[in-house]
Amino acid sequence: PQWAGEEVQAVVQWMRELCLRLSLQGRLRVAAEGLNGTLSGDKAAVAEYCRCITAQYPCLEGTDFKTDESTARLGYRGLR
């Protein structure tokens, strides 16, 4: 997606709240040019994250989310 500069902070806040609600950990980068990141968490929570962001941001519909099952947990490194 292409977000205007002022939209980026709103996207960051929305993503932070979503990740905290779903107990996801990892790293996300939000910029005017788009979104990049690696998250870890319960398989159902990751699926819900993908569903929520495509519902909130239809421009992400069709995104090829890479997922993999793991018992390892990444430390939450933040969201910018």
Secondary structure as UniProt FT lines:
FT   HELIX           5..21
FT   TURN            22..23
FT   STRAND          25..31
FT   TURN            32..33
FT   STRAND          34..40
FT   HELIX           43..56
FT   HELIX           58..60
FT   TURN            61..62
FT   STRAND          78..79
//
